[in-house]
Amino acid sequence: MYTPIKCFQPYHSPLDPCPPKGPICYSTPPQLYVGFQQPGLRQFSLSEALCKGTLWPCFYDPYPVVKGEH
């Protein structure tokens, strides 16, 4: 199943003197989940495609909003 954000909890040894880290998350691009580009895909308008960086909505992946940034 496609989810844009993946997270995992790194292993923390009981003998490790450092405090355990929280979950680590990363973003996966949508093109990883498209086997091939089918003909006739829906397209953005040209002006919208320039703003979003892609012509096809299925490949659009906005940057996640980080709290505290404007």
Distance bins in CASP14 RR format, pairs under 12 A and 6 or more apart:
PFRMAT RR
TARGET T0000
AUTHOR 0000-0000-0000
RMODE 2
METHOD distances of the structure
MODEL  1
1 28 0 0 0 0 0 1 0 0 0 0 0
1 33 0 0 0 0 1 0 0 0 0 0 0
2 28 0 0 0 0 1 0 0 0 0 0 0
2 29 0 0 0 0 0 1 0 0 0 0 0
2 30 1 0 0 1 0 0 0 0 0 0 0
2 31 0 0 0 0 0 1 0 0 0 0 0
2 32 0 0 0 0 1 0 0 0 0 0 0
2 33 1 0 1 0 0 0 0 0 0 0 0
2 34 0 0 0 0 1 0 0 0 0 0 0
2 35 0 0 0 0 0 1 0 0 0 0 0
2 58 0 0 0 0 0 1 0 0 0 0 0
2 61 0 0 0 0 0 1 0 0 0 0 0
3 25 0 0 0 0 0 1 0 0 0 0 0
3 26 0 0 0 0 0 1 0 0 0 0 0
3 27 0 0 0 0 1 0 0 0 0 0 0
3 28 1 0 0 1 0 0 0 0 0 0 0
3 30 0 0 0 0 0 1 0 0 0 0 0
3 32 0 0 0 0 0 1 0 0 0 0 0
3 33 0 0 0 0 1 0 0 0 0 0 0
3 61 0 0 0 0 0 1 0 0 0 0 0
4 25 0 0 0 0 0 1 0 0 0 0 0
4 26 0 0 0 0 1 0 0 0 0 0 0
4 27 1 0 1 0 0 0 0 0 0 0 0
4 28 1 0 0 1 0 0 0 0 0 0 0
4 29 0 0 0 0 1 0 0 0 0 0 0
4 30 1 0 0 1 0 0 0 0 0 0 0
4 31 0 0 0 0 0 1 0 0 0 0 0
4 32 0 0 0 0 0 1 0 0 0 0 0
4 33 0 0 0 0 1 0 0 0 0 0 0
4 60 0 0 0 0 0 1 0 0 0 0 0
4 61 1 0 0 1 0 0 0 0 0 0 0
4 62 0 0 0 0 1 0 0 0 0 0 0
4 63 0 0 0 0 0 1 0 0 0 0 0
4 64 1 0 0 1 0 0 0 0 0 0 0
5 23 0 0 0 0 0 1 0 0 0 0 0
5 24 0 0 0 0 0 1 0 0 0 0 0
5 25 1 0 1 0 0 0 0 0 0 0 0
5 26 1 0 0 1 0 0 0 0 0 0 0
5 27 1 0 1 0 0 0 0 0 0 0 0
5 28 1 0 0 1 0 0 0 0 0 0 0
5 29 0 0 0 0 0 1 0 0 0 0 0
5 61 0 0 0 0 0 1 0 0 0 0 0
5 62 0 0 0 0 0 1 0 0 0 0 0
5 63 0 0 0 0 0 1 0 0 0 0 0
5 64 1 0 0 1 0 0 0 0 0 0 0
5 65 0 0 0 0 0 1 0 0 0 0 0
6 23 0 0 0 0 0 1 0 0 0 0 0
6 24 0 0 0 0 1 0 0 0 0 0 0
6 25 1 0 0 1 0 0 0 0 0 0 0
6 26 1 0 1 0 0 0 0 0 0 0 0
6 27 1 0 0 1 0 0 0 0 0 0 0
6 28 1 0 1 0 0 0 0 0 0 0 0
6 29 0 0 0 0 0 1 0 0 0 0 0
6 32 0 0 0 0 0 1 0 0 0 0 0
7 21 0 0 0 0 0 1 0 0 0 0 0
7 22 0 0 0 0 1 0 0 0 0 0 0
7 23 1 0 1 0 0 0 0 0 0 0 0
7 24 1 0 0 1 0 0 0 0 0 0 0
7 25 1 0 1 0 0 0 0 0 0 0 0
7 26 1 0 0 1 0 0 0 0 0 0 0
7 27 0 0 0 0 0 1 0 0 0 0 0
7 28 0 0 0 0 0 1 0 0 0 0 0
8 21 0 0 0 0 0 1 0 0 0 0 0
8 22 0 0 0 0 1 0 0 0 0 0 0
8 23 1 0 0 1 0 0 0 0 0 0 0
8 24 1 0 1 0 0 0 0 0 0 0 0
8 25 0 0 0 0 1 0 0 0 0 0 0
8 26 0 0 0 0 1 0 0 0 0 0 0
9 20 0 0 0 0 1 0 0 0 0 0 0
9 21 0 0 0 0 1 0 0 0 0 0 0
9 22 1 0 0 1 0 0 0 0 0 0 0
9 23 1 0 1 0 0 0 0 0 0 0 0
9 24 1 0 0 1 0 0 0 0 0 0 0
9 25 0 0 0 0 0 1 0 0 0 0 0
10 16 0 0 0 0 0 1 0 0 0 0 0
10 18 0 0 0 0 0 1 0 0 0 0 0
10 20 1 0 0 1 0 0 0 0 0 0 0
10 21 1 0 1 0 0 0 0 0 0 0 0
10 22 1 0 0 1 0 0 0 0 0 0 0
10 23 0 0 0 0 1 0 0 0 0 0 0
10 24 1 0 0 1 0 0 0 0 0 0 0
10 25 0 0 0 0 0 1 0 0 0 0 0
11 20 0 0 0 0 1 0 0 0 0 0 0
11 21 0 0 0 0 1 0 0 0 0 0 0
11 22 0 0 0 0 0 1 0 0 0 0 0
11 24 0 0 0 0 0 1 0 0 0 0 0
12 18 0 0 0 0 1 0 0 0 0 0 0
12 19 0 0 0 0 1 0 0 0 0 0 0
12 20 1 1 0 0 0 0 0 0 0 0 0
12 21 1 0 0 1 0 0 0 0 0 0 0
12 22 0 0 0 0 1 0 0 0 0 0 0
12 23 0 0 0 0 0 1 0 0 0 0 0
13 20 0 0 0 0 1 0 0 0 0 0 0
14 20 0 0 0 0 0 1 0 0 0 0 0
25 64 0 0 0 0 1 0 0 0 0 0 0
25 66 0 0 0 0 0 1 0 0 0 0 0
26 64 0 0 0 0 0 1 0 0 0 0 0
27 61 1 0 0 1 0 0 0 0 0 0 0
27 62 0 0 0 0 1 0 0 0 0 0 0
27 63 0 0 0 0 1 0 0 0 0 0 0
27 64 1 0 0 1 0 0 0 0 0 0 0
27 66 0 0 0 0 0 1 0 0 0 0 0
28 61 0 0 0 0 1 0 0 0 0 0 0
28 64 0 0 0 0 0 1 0 0 0 0 0
29 54 0 0 0 0 0 1 0 0 0 0 0
29 58 0 0 0 0 0 1 0 0 0 0 0
29 59 0 0 0 0 1 0 0 0 0 0 0
29 60 0 0 0 0 0 1 0 0 0 0 0
29 61 1 0 1 0 0 0 0 0 0 0 0
29 62 0 0 0 0 0 1 0 0 0 0 0
29 63 0 0 0 0 0 1 0 0 0 0 0
30 37 0 0 0 0 0 1 0 0 0 0 0
30 54 0 0 0 0 1 0 0 0 0 0 0
30 56 0 0 0 0 1 0 0 0 0 0 0
30 57 0 0 0 0 1 0 0 0 0 0 0
30 58 1 0 0 1 0 0 0 0 0 0 0
30 59 1 0 1 0 0 0 0 0 0 0 0
30 60 1 0 0 1 0 0 0 0 0 0 0
30 61 1 0 1 0 0 0 0 0 0 0 0
30 62 0 0 0 0 0 1 0 0 0 0 0
31 37 0 0 0 0 1 0 0 0 0 0 0
31 54 0 0 0 0 1 0 0 0 0 0 0
31 56 0 0 0 0 1 0 0 0 0 0 0
31 58 0 0 0 0 1 0 0 0 0 0 0
31 59 1 0 1 0 0 0 0 0 0 0 0
31 60 0 0 0 0 0 1 0 0 0 0 0
31 61 0 0 0 0 1 0 0 0 0 0 0
32 59 0 0 0 0 0 1 0 0 0 0 0
32 61 0 0 0 0 0 1 0 0 0 0 0
33 58 0 0 0 0 1 0 0 0 0 0 0
33 59 0 0 0 0 0 1 0 0 0 0 0
33 61 0 0 0 0 0 1 0 0 0 0 0
34 41 0 0 0 0 1 0 0 0 0 0 0
34 54 0 0 0 0 0 1 0 0 0 0 0
34 56 0 0 0 0 1 0 0 0 0 0 0
34 57 0 0 0 0 0 1 0 0 0 0 0
34 58 1 0 0 1 0 0 0 0 0 0 0
34 59 1 0 0 1 0 0 0 0 0 0 0
34 61 0 0 0 0 0 1 0 0 0 0 0
35 58 0 0 0 0 0 1 0 0 0 0 0
35 59 0 0 0 0 0 1 0 0 0 0 0
36 58 0 0 0 0 0 1 0 0 0 0 0
37 43 0 0 0 0 0 1 0 0 0 0 0
37 54 0 0 0 0 0 1 0 0 0 0 0
37 55 0 0 0 0 0 1 0 0 0 0 0
37 56 1 0 0 1 0 0 0 0 0 0 0
37 58 0 0 0 0 1 0 0 0 0 0 0
37 59 0 0 0 0 1 0 0 0 0 0 0
38 56 0 0 0 0 1 0 0 0 0 0 0
38 58 0 0 0 0 1 0 0 0 0 0 0
39 56 0 0 0 0 0 1 0 0 0 0 0
40 55 0 0 0 0 0 1 0 0 0 0 0
40 56 0 0 0 0 1 0 0 0 0 0 0
40 58 0 0 0 0 0 1 0 0 0 0 0
41 54 0 0 0 0 0 1 0 0 0 0 0
41 55 0 0 0 0 1 0 0 0 0 0 0
41 56 1 0 1 0 0 0 0 0 0 0 0
41 57 0 0 0 0 1 0 0 0 0 0 0
41 58 1 0 0 1 0 0 0 0 0 0 0
41 59 0 0 0 0 1 0 0 0 0 0 0
41 60 0 0 0 0 0 1 0 0 0 0 0
42 48 0 0 0 0 0 1 0 0 0 0 0
42 49 0 0 0 0 0 1 0 0 0 0 0
42 54 0 0 0 0 0 1 0 0 0 0 0
42 55 0 0 0 0 1 0 0 0 0 0 0
42 56 1 0 0 1 0 0 0 0 0 0 0
42 57 1 0 1 0 0 0 0 0 0 0 0
42 58 1 0 0 1 0 0 0 0 0 0 0
42 59 0 0 0 0 0 1 0 0 0 0 0
42 60 0 0 0 0 0 1 0 0 0 0 0
43 49 1 0 0 1 0 0 0 0 0 0 0
43 52 0 0 0 0 0 1 0 0 0 0 0
43 54 0 0 0 0 1 0 0 0 0 0 0
43 55 1 0 1 0 0 0 0 0 0 0 0
43 56 1 0 0 1 0 0 0 0 0 0 0
43 57 1 0 0 1 0 0 0 0 0 0 0
43 58 0 0 0 0 0 1 0 0 0 0 0
43 59 0 0 0 0 0 1 0 0 0 0 0
43 60 0 0 0 0 0 1 0 0 0 0 0
44 50 0 0 0 0 1 0 0 0 0 0 0
44 51 0 0 0 0 1 0 0 0 0 0 0
44 52 1 0 0 1 0 0 0 0 0 0 0
44 53 0 0 0 0 1 0 0 0 0 0 0
44 54 1 0 0 1 0 0 0 0 0 0 0
44 55 1 0 0 1 0 0 0 0 0 0 0
44 56 1 0 0 1 0 0 0 0 0 0 0
44 57 1 0 0 1 0 0 0 0 0 0 0
44 58 0 0 0 0 0 1 0 0 0 0 0
44 59 0 0 0 0 0 1 0 0 0 0 0
44 60 1 0 0 1 0 0 0 0 0 0 0
45 51 0 0 0 0 1 0 0 0 0 0 0
45 52 0 0 0 0 0 1 0 0 0 0 0
45 55 0 0 0 0 1 0 0 0 0 0 0
45 57 0 0 0 0 0 1 0 0 0 0 0
46 52 0 0 0 0 0 1 0 0 0 0 0
46 53 0 0 0 0 0 1 0 0 0 0 0
46 54 0 0 0 0 0 1 0 0 0 0 0
46 55 0 0 0 0 1 0 0 0 0 0 0
47 53 0 0 0 0 0 1 0 0 0 0 0
47 55 0 0 0 0 0 1 0 0 0 0 0
48 54 0 0 0 0 1 0 0 0 0 0 0
48 55 0 0 0 0 1 0 0 0 0 0 0
48 56 0 0 0 0 0 1 0 0 0 0 0
48 57 0 0 0 0 1 0 0 0 0 0 0
48 60 0 0 0 0 1 0 0 0 0 0 0
49 55 1 0 1 0 0 0 0 0 0 0 0
49 56 0 0 0 0 1 0 0 0 0 0 0
49 57 0 0 0 0 1 0 0 0 0 0 0
49 59 0 0 0 0 0 1 0 0 0 0 0
49 60 0 0 0 0 1 0 0 0 0 0 0
51 60 0 0 0 0 0 1 0 0 0 0 0
51 62 0 0 0 0 0 1 0 0 0 0 0
52 58 0 0 0 0 0 1 0 0 0 0 0
52 59 0 0 0 0 1 0 0 0 0 0 0
52 60 1 0 1 0 0 0 0 0 0 0 0
52 61 0 0 0 0 1 0 0 0 0 0 0
52 62 1 0 0 1 0 0 0 0 0 0 0
52 63 0 0 0 0 0 1 0 0 0 0 0
53 59 0 0 0 0 1 0 0 0 0 0 0
53 60 1 0 0 1 0 0 0 0 0 0 0
53 61 0 0 0 0 1 0 0 0 0 0 0
53 62 0 0 0 0 0 1 0 0 0 0 0
53 63 0 0 0 0 0 1 0 0 0 0 0
54 60 1 0 1 0 0 0 0 0 0 0 0
54 61 0 0 0 0 1 0 0 0 0 0 0
54 62 0 0 0 0 0 1 0 0 0 0 0
63 69 0 0 0 0 0 1 0 0 0 0 0
END
